[in-house]
Amino acid sequence: MSLRQMEYLVTVVEEASFTRAAEALHVTQSALSHQIKALERDVGGPLLERLPRGVRLTPMGRAFLPDAELAVRSARQARRAARAAAGAEGGELEIATVHGLAVGPLVAPVAEMRGRHPEVLLRLHEYATEDELRERMARGIADLAVGYRWDDWDGPVWRIGEEEVVLVVPAGDPLCGADADGPVPLERLADRGWVRCGMEPWIDGLPFLDLVCRRAGFTPRTAVRAQHPTTAARLAAAGAGICMMSAHLAPGFVPARQLLRVGPPWRRPLTAYCRSEPSGAAAAFVRLLVERADGAGSADSGAARRPAGPDGSGGAGAAGAGALDSGLAHTSR
């Protein structure tokens, strides 16, 4: 069993295709298949099931993959760390995040990173949910993750800003533009139907909307359930109900007049985190993220974005930032 064979397996799983994996690895498909079969002989059974369209892991493969991923990612990180310590230019930076952040807050920083360090190859791993991101990051998928709060992460964490959550209301709704004089109390929405998203965050064992509405004295009435937040936003904008949406995604999908801010504001802290102290391109990207957050003048102030250790020291709380913040962002990290 070799590290190269494990890298081949990991790439096949990531690409869900022998053809695409061979292209990514710059090897022939026959050579890739040969190495995977040799690995399977070594471990004593099949790791992959070949399907007409793609591949999937066998039970043995699912048991084998986490440690294989960790070995491959650790080897890559060790190589990048050594190059950084030697002052080598170039290399790669692997960033893990959720899709909503990849198409929102991360667009400008990634583009700026390319401008500052054009010799660095950036690889962006996008996941549908925060749970999936955390699980993959813990298994070593990337050098750096950008996501939301993770209380029990034992590596360095940086507070890099915040995400505001707003509501989408149908066109022609009496509440369109109602927040021009200030945020609208949640109680005014007690009789509305909601378009719920499968990616809605959970807090204290409850979906966030159920939690905040309970605090406001009512139970939200679900009108439609969708999986993706942009689907929910389009349905709400068309008249199916009202829904929550990240403010940074909303302008591309919903007219500004149909966006409603609730009082007190709902905010989620954005954080960057690594397994160990970053070096090279990872350290440069963290500095860029922190610089941009400081320049934006976020409500949590620069003090909240200092690196925080495993004990949570070094950060500042975000008290008073609203219902969502109290559930997701009120942390010393």
C-alpha positions in Angstrom: 0.0 0.0 0.0 1.4 3.4 -1.0 0.5 7.0 -0.4 0.1 7.4 -4.2 -2.5 4.6 -4.3 -4.5 6.3 -1.4 -4.3 9.6 -3.3 -5.7 7.9 -6.4 -8.6 6.4 -4.4 -9.4 9.8 -2.7 -9.4 11.5 -6.1 -11.7 9.0 -7.7 -14.1 9.5 -4.8 -13.9 13.3 -5.0 -14.5 13.3 -8.8 -17.0 10.4 -8.7 -15.5 9.2 -11.9 -12.4 7.3 -13.0 -12.2 9.4 -16.2 -12.3 12.8 -14.4 -9.9 11.5 -11.7 -7.4 10.3 -14.3 -7.5 13.8 -15.9 -7.0 15.5 -12.5 -4.1 13.2 -11.7 -2.6 13.5 -15.2 -2.4 9.7 -15.6 -4.1 7.3 -18.0 -7.3 5.7 -16.9 -5.8 2.2 -17.2 -2.9 3.2 -14.9 -5.4 4.6 -12.4 -7.5 1.4 -12.5 -4.4 -0.7 -12.1 -3.3 1.1 -9.0 -6.8 1.0 -7.4 -7.0 -2.8 -8.0 -3.6 -3.2 -6.5 -4.7 -1.3 -3.4 -7.9 -3.4 -3.2 -5.7 -6.6 -3.3 -3.6 -5.2 -0.5 -6.5 -4.4 1.8 -8.2 -7.6 1.0 -11.4 -6.6 -0.7 -13.2 -4.1 -3.0 -13.2 -0.5 -2.0 -15.2 0.9 -5.0 -18.2 -0.3 -6.8 -18.1 0.5 -10.5 -21.4 1.8 -11.8 -22.6 2.6 -15.3 -22.4 6.3 -14.4 -19.7 6.9 -11.8 -18.6 5.0 -8.7 -19.5 4.6 -5.1 -17.7 3.3 -2.0 -18.3 -0.2 -0.7 -18.7 -0.7 3.1 -15.0 -1.6 3.2 -14.3 1.6 1.2 -16.3 3.8 3.5 -14.3 2.4 6.5 -11.0 2.9 4.6 -11.6 6.4 3.2 -11.3 8.7 6.3 -7.8 7.5 7.2 -6.7 7.5 3.5 -8.0 11.1 3.2 -6.2 12.2 6.3 -2.9 10.6 5.1 -3.2 12.3 1.7 -4.1 15.7 3.1 -1.4 15.5 5.7 1.2 14.7 3.2 0.2 17.6 1.0 0.1 20.0 3.9 3.6 18.8 5.0 4.9 19.5 1.6 3.3 23.0 1.5 4.6 23.8 5.0 8.1 22.8 4.1 8.0 24.9 1.0 6.7 27.9 2.9 9.4 27.5 5.6 12.0 27.4 2.9 10.6 30.6 1.3 9.5 28.7 -1.8 7.0 30.5 -4.1 4.0 28.9 -5.6 2.3 25.9 -4.3 -1.4 25.2 -3.7 -4.0 26.4 -1.2 -7.1 24.2 -0.6 -10.1 26.1 0.9 -13.3 24.4 2.2 -16.5 26.2 2.6 -20.3 26.0 2.1 -21.8 26.8 -1.2 -23.6 29.9 0.1 -20.3 31.5 1.2 -18.5 30.4 -1.9 -20.8 32.4 -4.1 -21.1 35.3 -1.7 -18.5 36.6 0.8 -15.6 34.5 -0.6 -15.8 35.7 -4.2 -13.9 38.9 -3.7 -11.2 37.5 -1.4 -10.4 34.6 -3.7 -10.1 37.0 -6.6 -7.9 39.3 -4.6 -5.7 36.4 -3.5 -5.2 35.5 -7.1 -4.1 39.1 -7.8 -1.7 39.2 -4.9 -0.3 35.7 -5.4 -0.9 34.6 -9.0 1.6 31.8 -8.6 -0.6 30.0 -6.1 -3.1 27.4 -7.3 -6.4 27.7 -5.4 -8.7 24.8 -4.9 -12.2 25.5 -3.5 -14.1 22.6 -2.0 -17.8 23.5 -1.7 -20.4 21.7 0.5 -24.1 21.9 0.8 -24.3 22.1 4.6 -22.2 23.2 7.5 -22.3 19.8 9.0 -20.8 18.3 5.8 -18.1 21.0 5.8 -17.1 20.4 9.4 -17.0 16.6 8.9 -14.8 16.9 5.8 -12.6 19.5 7.4 -12.0 17.4 10.4 -11.0 14.6 8.0 -8.3 16.9 6.5 -10.0 17.9 3.2 -8.4 21.3 3.1 -5.8 23.6 4.6 -8.3 26.2 5.7 -12.1 26.4 6.1 -14.4 29.4 6.0 -17.7 28.9 7.7 -19.7 29.7 10.8 -19.1 29.1 14.5 -17.7 25.8 15.6 -17.4 25.7 19.4 -15.4 22.5 19.8 -12.8 23.1 17.0 -9.4 22.6 18.7 -7.3 24.5 16.1 -6.8 28.3 15.5 -9.9 30.3 14.6 -10.3 33.8 13.2 -13.5 35.9 13.3 -13.6 37.5 9.8 -16.9 39.3 9.8 -20.6 38.4 9.9 -23.5 37.4 7.7 -26.9 39.2 8.0 -30.0 37.1 7.5 -33.0 38.9 6.0 -36.6 37.9 4.9 -37.9 37.7 1.4 -41.6 38.7 1.0 -43.8 38.4 -2.2 -44.0 41.3 -4.7 -47.0 43.5 -3.8 -46.9 42.4 -0.2 -48.0 45.1 2.3 -44.6 44.7 4.0 -42.5 45.5 0.9 -40.3 48.4 1.9 -41.8 48.3 5.4 -38.3 48.4 7.0 -37.5 51.8 5.6 -38.2 53.3 9.0 -36.4 50.5 10.9 -36.5 46.7 11.3 -39.9 45.0 11.4 -40.8 43.2 14.7 -41.1 39.4 14.1 -44.5 39.4 15.8 -46.0 41.1 12.7 -45.4 37.9 10.8 -47.3 35.6 13.1 -50.1 34.9 10.6 -47.9 34.4 7.6 -47.0 31.2 5.7 -43.3 30.4 5.5 -41.2 28.8 2.8 -38.7 26.6 4.7 -35.3 25.6 3.6 -33.7 22.2 4.2 -30.4 23.9 5.0 -31.8 26.0 7.8 -29.5 26.1 10.8 -30.5 24.3 14.0 -29.9 25.8 17.5 -30.5 24.1 20.8 -32.1 21.2 19.0 -34.6 23.3 17.0 -34.6 24.8 13.5 -33.7 28.4 13.9 -37.0 29.8 12.7 -39.0 27.6 15.2 -36.8 28.9 18.0 -37.0 32.6 17.3 -40.8 32.5 16.5 -41.3 30.6 19.8 -39.5 33.4 21.6 -41.7 35.9 19.8 -44.8 34.1 21.0 -46.0 32.1 18.0 -45.4 29.0 15.9 -44.5 29.5 12.3 -46.8 28.0 9.8 -44.9 26.1 7.0 -46.4 26.6 3.6 -43.7 25.1 1.3 -40.5 23.1 2.0 -37.5 23.5 -0.4 -34.0 22.2 -0.2 -31.8 25.0 -1.4 -32.0 28.6 0.0 -32.1 30.2 -3.5 -35.1 28.0 -4.4 -36.9 29.0 -1.3 -36.1 32.7 -2.1 -37.5 32.5 -5.6 -40.6 30.8 -4.3 -41.2 33.4 -1.7 -40.6 36.3 -4.1 -43.1 34.8 -6.4 -45.8 34.7 -3.7 -45.5 31.3 -2.1 -44.8 32.7 1.4 -42.0 34.4 3.2 -38.5 33.0 3.8 -35.2 33.6 5.4 -32.1 34.3 3.2 -28.5 35.5 3.6 -28.3 39.1 2.7 -25.2 38.6 0.6 -27.1 36.2 -1.7 -30.4 38.1 -1.9 -29.5 40.9 -4.5 -28.9 38.3 -7.2 -32.3 36.7 -6.7 -34.7 39.2 -5.2 -35.5 42.9 -5.8 -34.3 45.1 -2.9 -37.9 46.2 -2.1 -38.9 42.6 -1.3 -36.2 42.2 1.3 -37.2 42.8 4.9 -34.9 43.2 7.9 -36.3 42.0 11.2 -35.6 43.6 14.6 -33.5 42.8 16.4 -31.2 41.9 13.5 -30.3 38.3 12.7 -26.6 37.8 12.2 -24.2 34.9 11.9 -20.4 35.2 12.6 -18.1 34.2 9.8 -14.9 32.4 10.8 -11.8 31.0 9.2 -10.2 28.0 10.9 -7.3 25.6 10.4 -6.1 22.4 12.1 -2.7 24.0 13.0 -1.1 27.4 12.6 -1.2 28.3 8.9 1.9 29.0 6.8 2.6 30.0 3.3 -0.4 30.6 1.1 -2.8 29.7 3.9 -1.4 32.3 6.2 -1.5 34.9 3.4 -5.2 34.1 2.8 -6.1 34.4 6.5 -4.3 37.8 6.6 -6.3 38.9 3.6 -9.6 37.8 5.1 -8.8 39.6 8.4 -7.7 42.8 6.6 -10.9 42.9 4.6 -13.0 42.3 7.7 -11.2 45.1 9.5 -11.6 47.4 6.5 -15.3 46.7 6.3 -15.8 47.9 9.9 -18.0 45.0 11.0 -20.2 45.5 14.0 -18.1 43.0 16.1 -15.0 45.2 15.8 -11.5 44.1 15.0 -10.9 42.7 18.5 -13.3 39.9 17.7 -11.2 38.8 14.8 -8.0 38.0 16.6 -6.9 34.4 16.5 -8.6 32.4 19.2 -7.1 29.3 20.8 -8.9 26.1 21.8 -10.1 27.7 25.0 -11.8 30.5 23.1 -9.4 33.2 24.4 -8.5 36.1 22.2 -11.9 37.0 20.8 -14.8 39.2 21.7 -18.4 38.5 22.1 -21.2 39.8 19.9 -23.7 40.6 22.5 -26.7 42.6 21.3 -26.5 41.5 17.7 -29.9 40.0 17.7 -31.7 36.7 17.9 -29.7 34.8 15.3 -26.5 36.1 16.8 -27.5 34.9 20.3 -28.0 31.4 19.0 -25.2 31.1 16.5 -22.7 33.9 17.1 -22.5 34.7 20.8 -19.1 33.3 21.3 -15.7 34.4 22.6 -14.3 32.9 19.4 
